[in-house]
Amino acid sequence: MKKSINPQGVRKPFGNYSHGLYVPPGAGLLVTSGQLGIGPDEVIPRSVKGQAELCFAAIGKILAEADMSFEDIIRINGYVTSREDFPAYMEVRDQFISEPLPVSTLLIVSGFTRAEFLVEVEVTAAKLV
């Protein structure tokens, strides 16, 4: 279904992602809102890793509700509040991606709606229907 696009003449991706990802006609599309590192119990872990794990857990539940899985993700947008958070976020993110690798953007932002939030993740998924 999906096809990774990494053309010659473009620098190899810095990490585990594709420069482009082709999705054929007839695919259903799911776009999520940004998910923050807070559980249903309102607990917010103090670490980027703990928050990222909650972000991806929520995304997994949203995907399942749409009859999709992490394999259907075509784009990941991640946001962290510090460059030092990059490795911890990537460690968690990389547990949830598969071939063909999705396209991915990671931005360092000044903050979120509450100061204790350190990471936010949103995805786009596509699946042939």
PLY file of the C-alpha trace (Angstrom):
ply
format ascii 1.0
element vertex 129
property float x
property float y
property float z
element edge 128
property int vertex1
property int vertex2
end_header
0.00 0.00 0.00
2.39 2.74 1.19
5.66 3.44 -0.56
8.65 5.20 0.98
10.10 8.02 -1.15
13.79 8.83 -0.51
15.15 10.02 -3.88
18.79 10.14 -4.85
20.17 13.66 -4.65
18.40 14.36 -1.33
20.38 13.91 1.88
19.58 10.66 3.67
17.07 11.19 6.53
18.66 12.04 9.88
16.72 9.27 11.64
14.06 6.63 11.21
11.70 8.38 8.81
11.06 8.78 5.09
11.35 12.04 3.18
8.07 11.21 1.47
5.46 8.49 1.71
3.10 7.65 -1.15
-0.41 6.55 -0.19
-2.49 5.15 -3.07
-6.05 6.23 -3.88
-8.79 4.53 -1.87
-7.12 4.83 1.52
-9.08 5.96 4.55
-7.40 8.82 6.39
-7.18 9.48 10.14
-5.73 12.71 11.54
-5.27 13.07 15.30
-5.08 16.11 17.49
-1.88 16.54 19.43
-1.75 14.12 22.35
-0.15 15.29 25.57
1.63 13.23 28.23
-1.27 12.96 30.63
-3.15 9.82 31.56
-6.89 9.34 32.11
-6.10 9.57 35.84
-4.77 13.13 35.25
-1.23 12.05 36.24
1.55 13.74 34.26
4.94 11.99 34.39
7.88 14.27 35.07
10.05 12.77 32.32
9.87 13.24 28.57
10.04 9.48 28.15
7.07 8.90 30.46
5.04 11.61 28.76
5.92 10.35 25.27
4.82 6.85 26.27
1.42 8.26 27.30
1.17 10.22 24.03
1.73 7.08 21.98
-0.59 5.01 24.20
-3.38 7.52 23.52
-2.57 7.47 19.80
-2.77 3.66 19.86
-6.28 3.85 21.33
-7.37 6.41 18.71
-5.94 4.24 15.93
-7.72 1.15 17.28
-11.03 3.03 17.42
-10.59 3.72 13.69
-9.70 0.05 13.04
-6.08 1.04 12.40
-2.72 0.31 14.01
0.69 1.94 14.32
1.60 0.29 11.00
-0.90 2.62 9.31
0.85 5.82 10.46
2.12 7.88 7.54
3.15 11.09 9.38
4.31 11.92 12.91
4.64 15.46 14.22
6.41 15.67 17.58
6.96 18.70 19.75
9.35 18.90 22.73
10.35 21.81 24.94
14.12 21.23 24.95
16.83 19.93 22.63
17.96 17.68 25.46
14.57 15.90 25.20
15.21 14.78 21.62
16.88 11.39 22.43
14.25 10.33 24.99
11.41 11.25 22.64
13.04 9.43 19.70
13.65 6.32 21.82
9.91 6.06 22.50
8.81 7.10 19.00
11.02 4.50 17.34
9.22 1.72 19.23
6.01 2.53 17.35
7.15 2.87 13.73
7.60 0.27 11.02
8.52 -0.04 7.36
7.85 1.82 5.24
8.95 4.49 7.67
6.51 7.39 8.11
7.45 10.96 7.40
8.31 12.81 10.59
8.84 16.30 11.93
10.18 17.21 15.37
10.01 20.78 16.62
11.38 22.39 19.75
8.73 24.72 21.16
8.70 27.18 24.03
5.93 25.38 25.88
2.41 24.00 25.95
-0.85 24.95 27.66
0.49 23.84 31.04
4.11 24.21 32.13
4.41 20.55 33.20
3.83 19.26 29.66
7.12 18.42 27.92
6.00 16.65 24.73
3.05 16.54 22.33
2.55 14.14 19.42
0.09 14.09 16.53
-0.14 11.58 13.71
-1.78 10.99 10.36
-2.64 7.43 9.40
-3.93 5.89 6.17
-5.34 2.45 5.45
-6.88 0.96 2.32
-10.61 0.55 2.84
0 1
1 2
2 3
3 4
4 5
5 6
6 7
7 8
8 9
9 10
10 11
11 12
12 13
13 14
14 15
15 16
16 17
17 18
18 19
19 20
20 21
21 22
22 23
23 24
24 25
25 26
26 27
27 28
28 29
29 30
30 31
31 32
32 33
33 34
34 35
35 36
36 37
37 38
38 39
39 40
40 41
41 42
42 43
43 44
44 45
45 46
46 47
47 48
48 49
49 50
50 51
51 52
52 53
53 54
54 55
55 56
56 57
57 58
58 59
59 60
60 61
61 62
62 63
63 64
64 65
65 66
66 67
67 68
68 69
69 70
70 71
71 72
72 73
73 74
74 75
75 76
76 77
77 78
78 79
79 80
80 81
81 82
82 83
83 84
84 85
85 86
86 87
87 88
88 89
89 90
90 91
91 92
92 93
93 94
94 95
95 96
96 97
97 98
98 99
99 100
100 101
101 102
102 103
103 104
104 105
105 106
106 107
107 108
108 109
109 110
110 111
111 112
112 113
113 114
114 115
115 116
116 117
117 118
118 119
119 120
120 121
121 122
122 123
123 124
124 125
125 126
126 127
127 128
